[in-house]
Amino acid sequence: MYVKICGLQTAETVAAAVDAGADAVGFVFAPGSPRTVTAELAAELVVQVPAGVETVGVFRNQPLSEVLDTARRAGVSTVQLHGDESLADMHQAKAAGFRTLRAFSAEAYNAITAAEKQAWDAERLLLDAVEPGAGVTFDAAMLHSVPSGFWLLAGGLTPGNVAALASSLKPNGVDVSSGVESSRGIKDAALIRAFVRAARS
């Protein structure tokens, strides 16, 4: 089970995620989140991450030129697009040398056509609750079908519910942010460790 811990802002929580065995750590560059960091702070944190752990920059409806510039300055390996970005944007980010992830809400994924699903399913996807980072639990009942390729489950996951949701939906991995926080935007090292353990159970 691939595990991504997102919305990290401090050296301590990055170390906790890495030590717990996370496969990826995420840094939010989308404006308006309590977890948003600057490219400069992210760059300081990224250098502490071992080579085998994916570093992900999260963006939402920002100009692609800004996305790529910020990702380069931060030194992340992966660009996660969490808005209305197109398949062409994904391909452009890959051409610029980044791995990619594209997030959809269950609602948005349901709304695309079968042909569009086939095209998107060739990408690495993340299925999330409608409001990312809000701690709202992903409503599995809403999902008409799951992606046929590599995909991550996100949205309201916690150490208490991740094992059951992962068992029923069978994603390739899971992504957590608010579910490992002691208060909004503040990550908790013990919860990070508990989440990774539960996800892999």
N, C-alpha and C positions, 0 to 999 in steps of 0.2 A: 504494500500500500504506500503510494507516493504521498508525502505529507508536506504541505506548504504552510508556513506561519507568516502571516501578512501584517503590514502596518507597524513594522518595528521602527523604533526611534532612538534606542540607546545601545551602547556597547554591551551592557549586561544582558539585555533581552536577546540580542543577536547571539551572544555566547550561549545562553540558555537553550535557544532553538537548535543551534549546531550541536551542542553537547547531548541534547535529547535525541538526536538522530534525524532531524528534519532534512528533507531532500531539497527544500527551497526556502529562501527567506525573501519577503516582499517589502518594498519601500513605496509609500504612496506619494505621488507627485500631483495627483488630481487636486485642484483647489477646493476648499470648503470642507475638508475632512479634518477631524481633530488629530488625525495621524499623519497629516501632510508634512513632508520633510523637504529641505532644500537639496539640490544636487551636491552641494559641498558637504553637508552632513552625511548624506548617503555615501559619498565617496570615502569618507573616514571609516564608515561602518563596513563597507564592501571589502576593504583591504583586510579585515579580520576574518573574512569568510573563507574556509578552505576551498581548494579548487574543485572538489567533487560536489559542492553544494551550489545549486542554481541561485543566482541573485536576480530578482525580478523588480522592474520598475512599473508601477501601476498608474495608468493615465486614463482620463475620461473626457472625450470630446474636445481634445486640445489639437491645435494644428500639428500635422505630422512632422513638420520641420522642427517645431518646438520639442515634440516628443523625442525625436532622434538626437537633437542637441543635448537635451537634459540627460537622456540615457547614456550618451557618450561621456558627459562630464561626471556623471555619477559612477560610471564604470560597471553598470549592471550588464549581465549577459543576456537578459530577456526583457522584452517589452510586452506588457499586458495591456490590452486595449479594452476598456470597460464601458464604452458608450455606444455610439451608432456608427463606428468605423466600418469601412468596407473591406471586402476581400482584397481589393487592390492595395489598401493601406497595409494589410498584413504582409502582402508580398513585397511591398516597398521596404518595410521594416526588416524583412529577412534579407533582402538584397543589400541592405546597409550593414549586414553582419550580425543581426540579433536573432535569437530564438524568439518565438512569439507564443502568446496565449490570447484568446479572445473570449471575453465573458458575455454571456447572455443571461437574462432572467428566464425562468421557465416559460413565462408568458411570451416573451420575444422569440424564444426558440420554437415554441409551438406554432407561432404565427408565420414562420418562413415556409416556403413551398418544399415539396419533396426534392425537387431538383436543387434548390438552394441548400437544403440540408446535406445533400450528397457532396456539394462543393465545400461547404463549411466543415463537414466531418473529416475532411482530409487534413484539417488544421487541428492544433491542440486547443481544446475548448474548456471553458469553465461555466457551469450552470449555477446561477446564484439566485438568491431571493430578489424581489423587485428593487429593494433599496439596499445597495451594497454597504456592508459595514455597520448596519443598523441593529444587528443582532436578531433580526426577524427570521424565524426558522423557515427553512426551505420547505415548501408544500409539495411533497412528492406526488400527491394525488393530482396535482395540476399538470404533471408532465405526461404528454401523450406518448412520447417515445424518447429513448436516450440516444446520444450520439453513438455512431458505430465505430468511431476512432478513439483516440486518447482523450479522456475528459476528466475534469475534477469537479467534485461536488462542493459547494460552498453555501453559506447562508444560514446563520443561526446555529452553526455546529458548536458543540461543547464537549468536554470530556464525558459528560453523561449521556449524550445522544448520538455521538458520532459512530459508534460501533453498529448500532441498530440500523441507522440510515444507510451506512455503507454496505451492510449486509443485504438490505432490501433492494437498493438501486445499483449495486455493483459498479461504482465508478472505478477508474484506474487510480484515483487519488482523492484527497480532500484538502480543503483550504480553509483556514480559520483566521479570524481577526478578533472581533469583539468577544468571542467565546473563551478567550484566554486573557481577559482583562479583569483587573480588580475594580477599576472604574473606567468610565468612557475614555478611550485613548491610552490608558495606562496598562501595559502588559505585565503579567505576573509569571515569574519563572516557574513556580510550582505548577500553575495551570498549564503552561506550555508543555512541561514534562508529562503531566497527566494526560493531556490531549494526544500526544504522540503515542504513548502507551496504549490508550484506548483505541485509537485509530488502527493500530496494528494488531489488536486482539481479535 
